[in-house]
Amino acid sequence: MSTAQKKALVVGAGQMGSGIAQVLATYGWIVRLVDTEEKQLERGKKRIEESVRKLQEKGSLPDDKAHILSRLSFFSSLDAAFQDDAEMRSVSLVVEAIVEHKEAKRALFSELAARFPAETILASNTSSISITELASDLPHPERVIGMHFMNPVPLMPLVEVIASPLTAEAVVEQVMGMARELRKTPVKVNDFPGFVSNRVLMPMINEAIFAVYEGVASVEAVDQVMTLGMRHPMGPLKLADFIGLDTCLYIMNVLYEGLGDPKYRPCPLLKQYVAAGRLGVKSGRGFYVYDDHAR
Ligand SMILES: NC(=O)c1ccc[n+]([C@@H]2O[C@H](COP(=O)([O-])OP(=O)(O)OC[C@H]3O[C@@H](n4cnc5c(N)ncnc54)[C@H](O)[C@@H]3O)[C@@H](O)[C@H]2O)c1
């Protein structure tokens, strides 16, 4: 099968799903992008158009902007995305990028497993939820895998590939190959809470929030220490705003519950911000305030 004929479904058109769909389309995949919220579909479409335009200006696209965009289509449900079973059978990869909630993802995975044939790879972009738990009740759990892209997807080279004990080695190899075709570097890890990326990153972000909460320093000071002193390209609090504070809180809870160690306790300030709807860039306010331009 030539690259141009490969077909993918991406579920969730938020910041990650739209980025994943964009990168797949950039490297020749025909991509259907599904989100239950019309507004999110529109935002996702705009985000992709803007990003592809900028990358074209920089000369860093392997194909023409119009060709890339023509490979993408947008739908508000799975039913709307596929006319019949034959169309579904032609999809070799599904990437789930909906909200970071275990029950929502489990419900979606059982629907996907019931609808797509056993050969279709079902990948989750989850930041922290157990791939084993997503897969264990499904028919053909061997085709379920973590394909954890980083934000912003078009720019970040890493894909953390998460193999559960149920994932077939052939599926791991296929997904590593797909990631390389997208000009990413796949790194294989095993399925434990937070995997590697968020097991290491999220406690640092949480600690930075504790530093503000306990009055050690201001938001700006904490970020400056880490950018100027540790050469981080972005301070941990700004990074948290970009990831989404709701996602950060969810991941801390997964680490806290999954590893059973009090050192992963989410900071009360993080909980308070999320409860108040201060979710970071996506809501316009987190540790910093964002206008439309900053978004
Ligand atoms: N934000 C990051 O930096 C980052 C990085 C890596 C991985 N992730 C993971 O990627 C996933 C998505 O994160 P995001 O930041 O794009 O979130 P987001 O809130 O921007 O987008 C989630 C989207 O999913 C849609 N959605 C929810 N339930 C749905 C359903 N049942 N069917 C279809 N669409 C549905 C929502 O309408 C929304 O558009 C999460 O699992 C997150 O942990 C996030």
Ligand as a Chemical Component Dictionary entry (heavy atoms), coordinates in Angstrom:
data_LIG
# 
_chem_comp.id                   LIG 
_chem_comp.type                 NON-POLYMER 
_chem_comp.pdbx_formal_charge   0 
_chem_comp.three_letter_code    LIG 
# 
loop_
_chem_comp_atom.comp_id 
_chem_comp_atom.atom_id 
_chem_comp_atom.alt_atom_id 
_chem_comp_atom.type_symbol 
_chem_comp_atom.charge 
_chem_comp_atom.model_Cartn_x 
_chem_comp_atom.model_Cartn_y 
_chem_comp_atom.model_Cartn_z 
_chem_comp_atom.pdbx_ordinal 
LIG N1  N1  N 0  -2.084  19.104 26.077 1  
LIG C1  C1  C 0  -0.915  18.496 26.002 2  
LIG O1  O1  O 0  0.155   19.114 26.058 3  
LIG C2  C2  C 0  -0.888  17.009 25.792 4  
LIG C3  C3  C 0  0.329   16.407 25.436 5  
LIG C4  C4  C 0  0.340   15.032 25.172 6  
LIG C5  C5  C 0  -0.831  14.303 25.310 7  
LIG N2  N2  N 1  -1.996  14.915 25.676 8  
LIG C6  C6  C 0  -3.214  14.090 25.790 9  
LIG O2  O2  O 0  -3.957  14.256 24.591 10 
LIG C7  C7  C 0  -5.362  14.130 24.880 11 
LIG C8  C8  C 0  -6.085  15.373 24.389 12 
LIG O3  O3  O 0  -5.542  16.505 25.026 13 
LIG P1  P1  P 0  -5.812  17.987 24.485 14 
LIG O4  O4  O 0  -4.851  18.858 25.189 15 
LIG O5  O5  O -1 -5.866  17.983 22.992 16 
LIG O6  O6  O 0  -7.290  18.239 25.062 17 
LIG P2  P2  P 0  -8.413  19.278 24.571 18 
LIG O7  O7  O 0  -9.264  19.530 25.747 19 
LIG O8  O8  O 0  -7.766  20.411 23.837 20 
LIG O9  O9  O 0  -9.234  18.428 23.465 21 
LIG C9  C9  C 0  -9.999  17.289 23.752 22 
LIG C10 C10 C 0  -11.089 17.199 22.689 23 
LIG O10 O10 O 0  -11.785 15.956 22.811 24 
LIG C11 C11 C 0  -13.148 16.184 22.452 25 
LIG N3  N3  N 0  -13.939 15.061 22.945 26 
LIG C12 C12 C 0  -14.219 14.756 24.234 27 
LIG N4  N4  N 0  -14.908 13.583 24.275 28 
LIG C13 C13 C 0  -15.042 13.165 22.992 29 
LIG C14 C14 C 0  -15.615 12.014 22.372 30 
LIG N5  N5  N 0  -16.180 11.040 23.105 31 
LIG N6  N6  N 0  -15.552 11.878 21.025 32 
LIG C15 C15 C 0  -14.974 12.850 20.278 33 
LIG N7  N7  N 0  -14.394 13.961 20.807 34 
LIG C16 C16 C 0  -14.419 14.104 22.145 35 
LIG C17 C17 C 0  -13.451 17.537 23.080 36 
LIG O11 O11 O 0  -14.589 18.142 22.477 37 
LIG C18 C18 C 0  -12.151 18.293 22.792 38 
LIG O12 O12 O 0  -12.209 18.965 21.547 39 
LIG C19 C19 C 0  -5.471  13.883 26.381 40 
LIG O13 O13 O 0  -5.514  12.506 26.615 41 
LIG C20 C20 C 0  -4.165  14.485 26.900 42 
LIG O14 O14 O 0  -3.757  13.919 28.122 43 
LIG C21 C21 C 0  -2.051  16.255 25.912 44 
# 
loop_
_chem_comp_bond.comp_id 
_chem_comp_bond.atom_id_1 
_chem_comp_bond.atom_id_2 
_chem_comp_bond.value_order 
_chem_comp_bond.pdbx_ordinal 
LIG N1  C1  SING 1  
LIG C1  O1  DOUB 2  
LIG C1  C2  SING 3  
LIG C2  C3  SING 4  
LIG C2  C21 DOUB 5  
LIG C3  C4  DOUB 6  
LIG C4  C5  SING 7  
LIG C5  N2  DOUB 8  
LIG N2  C6  SING 9  
LIG N2  C21 SING 10 
LIG C6  O2  SING 11 
LIG C6  C20 SING 12 
LIG O2  C7  SING 13 
LIG C7  C8  SING 14 
LIG C7  C19 SING 15 
LIG C8  O3  SING 16 
LIG O3  P1  SING 17 
LIG P1  O4  DOUB 18 
LIG P1  O5  SING 19 
LIG P1  O6  SING 20 
LIG O6  P2  SING 21 
LIG P2  O7  DOUB 22 
LIG P2  O8  SING 23 
LIG P2  O9  SING 24 
LIG O9  C9  SING 25 
LIG C9  C10 SING 26 
LIG C10 O10 SING 27 
LIG C10 C18 SING 28 
LIG O10 C11 SING 29 
LIG C11 N3  SING 30 
LIG C11 C17 SING 31 
LIG N3  C12 SING 32 
LIG N3  C16 SING 33 
LIG C12 N4  DOUB 34 
LIG N4  C13 SING 35 
LIG C13 C14 SING 36 
LIG C13 C16 DOUB 37 
LIG C14 N5  SING 38 
LIG C14 N6  DOUB 39 
LIG N6  C15 SING 40 
LIG C15 N7  DOUB 41 
LIG N7  C16 SING 42 
LIG C17 O11 SING 43 
LIG C17 C18 SING 44 
LIG C18 O12 SING 45 
LIG C19 O13 SING 46 
LIG C19 C20 SING 47 
LIG C20 O14 SING 48 
# 
